[in-house]
Amino acid sequence: QVQLVESGGGWVQPGGSLTLSCAASGDTFSSSAMAWFRQAPGKEREFVAGINWSGGSTYFTKSVNGRATIDRDNAKKTMSLELNSLKPEDTAVYYCAAALDRAYGSSLSRIRYNSWGQGTQVTVSS
């Protein structure tokens, strides 16, 4: 398993941008599918974006598709999520997650992630 720590959350105005970062430790990062999830108050945690082990395949939930970029650096053991044109409904705690899995494409949203960070709050408000 990997240990994950998120950073980069904060307050941003609607229409703004934010980049979240996830730093990993452990030996399996470069073999792991990675993803971002989020949980808004009173709602279930939902998949936001995923990236396969090599970085060659990504997948986004419909609500952020076209507004988000996910990337990873296996040498640095980091992953990032850039969110643009932020909306109030993007307000949530964002979690970084990892799965020792060779999933790609839409399957990134369906596999079981077994390593999680502590989360970082993103608030979109005027």
HUCOR-V107016 format. One record per pair of residues at least 4 apart in sequence whose ideal C-beta (glycine too) atoms are under 6 Angstrom apart, sorted by the first residue. I is the first residue (numbers start at 1). GAP is how many residues later the second one is. If there is no record, write none. Layout:
i->I gap->GAP
i->I gap->GAP
This chain:
i->1 gap->114
i->2 gap->22
i->2 gap->24
i->2 gap->26
i->2 gap->27
i->2 gap->96
i->2 gap->113
i->3 gap->22
i->3 gap->23
i->4 gap->18
i->4 gap->20
i->4 gap->92
i->4 gap->111
i->4 gap->113
i->5 gap->18
i->5 gap->112
i->6 gap->16
i->6 gap->90
i->6 gap->111
i->6 gap->114
i->7 gap->14
i->8 gap->11
i->8 gap->12
i->8 gap->13
i->9 gap->111
i->9 gap->112
i->9 gap->113
i->11 gap->112
i->12 gap->4
i->12 gap->6
i->12 gap->74
i->12 gap->112
i->13 gap->113
i->14 gap->110
i->14 gap->112
i->16 gap->70
i->17 gap->67
i->18 gap->65
i->19 gap->61
i->19 gap->63
i->20 gap->61
i->20 gap->74
i->21 gap->59
i->22 gap->57
i->22 gap->74
i->23 gap->55
i->24 gap->5
i->24 gap->53
i->28 gap->4
i->28 gap->72
i->29 gap->48
i->30 gap->44
i->31 gap->22
i->32 gap->66
i->32 gap->67
i->32 gap->68
i->33 gap->19
i->33 gap->20
i->33 gap->66
i->33 gap->68
i->33 gap->70
i->33 gap->75
i->34 gap->17
i->34 gap->38
i->34 gap->45
i->34 gap->64
i->35 gap->15
i->35 gap->62
i->36 gap->12
i->36 gap->13
i->36 gap->45
i->36 gap->58
i->37 gap->8
i->37 gap->10
i->37 gap->11
i->37 gap->58
i->37 gap->60
i->38 gap->10
i->38 gap->54
i->38 gap->56
i->39 gap->6
i->39 gap->53
i->39 gap->54
i->40 gap->52
i->47 gap->14
i->47 gap->62
i->48 gap->13
i->48 gap->16
i->49 gap->11
i->49 gap->19
i->49 gap->21
i->49 gap->32
i->50 gap->9
i->50 gap->58
i->51 gap->4
i->51 gap->7
i->51 gap->19
i->51 gap->21
i->52 gap->5
i->52 gap->52
i->55 gap->17
i->57 gap->47
i->57 gap->48
i->58 gap->12
i->59 gap->46
i->59 gap->47
i->59 gap->49
i->59 gap->50
i->60 gap->4
i->60 gap->5
i->60 gap->8
i->64 gap->4
i->67 gap->17
i->67 gap->18
i->68 gap->15
i->69 gap->13
i->70 gap->11
i->71 gap->9
i->72 gap->7
i->73 gap->5
i->86 gap->4
i->86 gap->38
i->88 gap->36
i->90 gap->34
i->91 gap->32
i->91 gap->33
i->93 gap->26
i->93 gap->28
i->94 gap->26
i->94 gap->28
i->95 gap->21
i->95 gap->22
i->95 gap->24
i->96 gap->21
i->97 gap->16
i->97 gap->19
i->98 gap->17
i->99 gap->12
i->99 gap->14
i->101 gap->10
i->103 gap->4
i->103 gap->5
i->103 gap->8
